[in-house]
Amino acid sequence: MTRRREDLIRELSTSPAVAPGAGAIEPRALRWLALATLLALVAIVLREPLREAPLARLLAEPRNALAVGMGLLAAVSAGLAAFRSGVPSPTSPLRQALWPVLFAAAWIGLLALGVLRGDGAATVERSRALCWLEVFAYGVPGLWLGLVAVRRLWPLHGAWSGALLGFAAGAIPALIMDFACINEPGHSLSFHVAPGLALAAVGALVGRRALRMGGTTG
Amino acid sequence: MTQPPTRHADDEARWADWMVRAQRGERACYEQLLREVGEVIEVYLRVRFGRIDVLEDCVQECLLAIHLARHTYDGRRAFRPWMFTIVRHRTIDVLRQRRSRLQLEQSLAVEERGHEERDQLLRELIGIRVLEGLSPDHRDAVALTKYAGYSTAEAAAWLGVSEPALKARLHRGLAAIRKQLEQEALPA
């Protein structure tokens, strides 16, 4: 062993101890998801309240309920995958993103099926002007918080981590907006889901620059 | 029948234990861990990349990366995959950075050569222009000695004048050039 390496090891080993944090990755991700949901919910409700009895209406429409369920799973799995991507692991980023992609495909697929079948608006009682802008804007704080949290880990693929965070952060207000705006598959796809997906692209771009702790690969 | 534990399994359990202890602040364990994994990383890099001249740099960069990422290690998961993921990424980064640096140095060298050639051409153009401003006698004296590289005796013989006469022409010619360049504020 060279002298320089020996010196480096001695120097590193005298650094202060760190709290074992990686064991708490999933709870951390869930806490972030809860906070992002709370922020989006408060922002949406402050502007205009939700529809009356939103859950009863959701259950009355099984396919709609299934789509929302898939969206929820997509958001949660994307959030978990984003935080897991902050821990060095031989699992490829594509594999890490498998469940979020599948759930997102099911969510979008169910909404697209509704459009193809010509399902009308389940509720049009509360339409919001610029709902698409609200979805995008209310996802931004969540994305920012997620980027800060994942940056404290050791992300190896910044763009992927950022895209997953952006998708989760965008999906949350998109799902909430379904209870506060027109509940119709075509409208949901174009004005709620699409801005959420745009936030995934923003997350990828920002993550590529901001999440480069572990290296530049990927 | 249970298999006897392999060397890898021994290392795995020991390193995982040491890293968990290191996270709690046991410095001796951490120092021992870094020393052992440093040697393993060196062997790994030799096998994977062959003889690379930045091997020691790579090993130290990997140790530093492991140190900076140590808070992400989860004691319930395997240590080796975590560690070797860091090692692979860090090594690729170091080699990429080195390649970029070499390319940059090469391009800077090419650019430097380009600058030198451009300066030479500029000097020649300026030289031609200032020669044109001299009288024929002075121009011949300067051109033969300063551009063609003849000695004053050879130039004097060539022009059919005495050497002192050529030196006088040369002196006056150079003075005229200096004056001309000073007026134009160009470097002599």
Interface residues (C-beta under 8 A of the other chain):
Chain A: M1 T2 R4 R5 L8 I9 R10 L12 S13 T14 S15 P16 A17 V18 A19 P20 G21 A22 G23 I25 G86 V87 P88 S89 P90 L153 W154 L156 M213 G214 G215 T216 T217
Chain B: V20 A22 Q23 R24 G25 E26 R27 A28 Y30 E31 L34 R35 G38 E39 E56 V59 Q60 L63 L64 A65 H67 L68 A69 R70 H71 T72 Y73 D74 G75 R76 R77 P81 W82 F84 T85 I86 H89 R90 I92 D93 R96
